[in-house]
Amino acid sequence: MQGMAAAGLGTMAGVGPAAAPRPMGSAPAAGVGTRHGARAPQAIEERFDPWVEVHPDALAHNVAVVSRLAGGRPVLAVVKNNAYGLGLTVAAELLARHDAVTGFAVVKPEDALRLREAGIEGEILLMGMSPDDAVRDLVEADVRLSLYLDDDARRLPARAGSDVRIPAHVYLDTGMGRMGMPYHRALPWMAELAASGAFDVRGTFMAFTEEGDFDREQLARFRGVVDQTRARGVETGRLHAASSNGVFHLPEAHLDAVRPGIALFGSYPSRPDEERAMAELRSAVSLRCRVVRVERLRAGDSVSYGRSYVADRPTWVATLPAGHVDAYPRGAVEGARVVIGGRLYPVIGAVSASHTIVEIGEEPTVEVGDVATLLGGEVDAVHPNAVAEASGASVYDLLMHLDPSLPRVVT
Ligand SMILES: *Cc1c(COP(=O)(O)O)cnc(C)c1O
């Protein structure tokens, strides 16, 4: 253990040529939290087990990029699924500092309420179901509900308490077939919602299938319903449709506001190479841990379950205490690499629940206690898109499955 911290800190500062020195030990993190409560920042400096770092500068950069791509339209930031792994309230608090971000969208009622409890003041849109027993709390917290069920005009006011106009967005299904009122049934239903007088409709929205030409057809369907509704004097509020894919590839769908998630957090939604050429994003999240074992294999020695790696010559290997339970993909053995001390090392053997093994090579250039970066922004090879691609995984799965119980450190 002696010298562990020093070795670890030196490694941190040295990760990647482009990384500004930001030793973890010198500046206490601006904030640390887990889903289950706060933890002292010092714990991270001594910690071997994985932790998640959230980078405000990268978030600021990505907000600016998205806002520019969207022609300055307001950004409704999607922070569902633990804000794509960053941590719901940690991410929302950082995003809320930017004027371009005018509100937040989530899928679960509990997340909407947690945002308010954390002091988030902007617009909060619940894009999911509002169960009967949650309606009153949601309305009291000024969460905007999504209207999409046939009986919403009766059900929701009955649950909201008397005399409140329920803040809401109308959710239209234009071909996604997942959520929303089917567009071909929407007109009389929207008229009924308006006639009830129970709703304060602030927006109307839809989601794309993200399937090239069909997206344009979906947009035309959406426009058709909105135009006819407005022609009848019914309020639709602000229109929004574009997720990150639409922000990049469908300018005509930017409408009154955009609704991206993954791009804000620094990963590319659909075609990373093409999107990077349009606008460079920075990963706002890193997954790191400290090396717990360094050993020399003899020729013929094997590594991990199934003996899928057998050394054909003497070589050093290091064990990291992070595995697929933390969201590091099992497929990482297919070509993903890890940064330790500014160098890249390949993942070998098998990714197990709590351990990953990397090959160091002929020289023991890694020590117990060195910081390993499995995901991050400083080196292209560990950018979440690169790790996802090398592992045959979806970058969405990778980020959203980052274990919510790991500490989040803002740095
Ligand atoms: C997840 C989601 C988004 C954001 O998608 P990204 O691809 O992460 O930008 C937007 N709208 C809806 C309805 C969603 O479910």
The ligand as a MOL file (V3000), in Angstrom:
LIG
                    3D

  0  0  0     0  0            999 V3000
M  V30 BEGIN CTAB
M  V30 COUNTS 15 15 0 0 0
M  V30 BEGIN ATOM
M  V30 1 C -34.3190 8.8730 -24.7500 0
M  V30 2 C -35.1940 9.8390 -25.4230 0
M  V30 3 C -34.6740 11.0130 -25.9830 0
M  V30 4 C -33.2110 11.3220 -26.0220 0
M  V30 5 O -32.5560 10.4290 -26.8820 0
M  V30 6 P -31.0050 10.5360 -27.2450 0
M  V30 7 O -30.8420 9.6070 -28.3690 0
M  V30 8 O -30.2770 10.1040 -26.0270 0
M  V30 9 O -30.7220 11.9470 -27.5770 0
M  V30 10 C -35.5690 11.9070 -26.5240 0
M  V30 11 N -36.8960 11.6400 -26.5520 0
M  V30 12 C -37.4280 10.5220 -26.0380 0
M  V30 13 C -38.8860 10.3060 -26.1040 0
M  V30 14 C -36.5940 9.5800 -25.4680 0
M  V30 15 O -37.1080 8.4570 -24.9650 0
M  V30 END ATOM
M  V30 BEGIN BOND
M  V30 1 1 1 2
M  V30 2 1 2 3
M  V30 3 2 2 14
M  V30 4 1 3 4
M  V30 5 2 3 10
M  V30 6 1 4 5
M  V30 7 1 5 6
M  V30 8 2 6 7
M  V30 9 1 6 8
M  V30 10 1 6 9
M  V30 11 1 10 11
M  V30 12 2 11 12
M  V30 13 1 12 13
M  V30 14 1 12 14
M  V30 15 1 14 15
M  V30 END BOND
M  V30 END CTAB
M  END
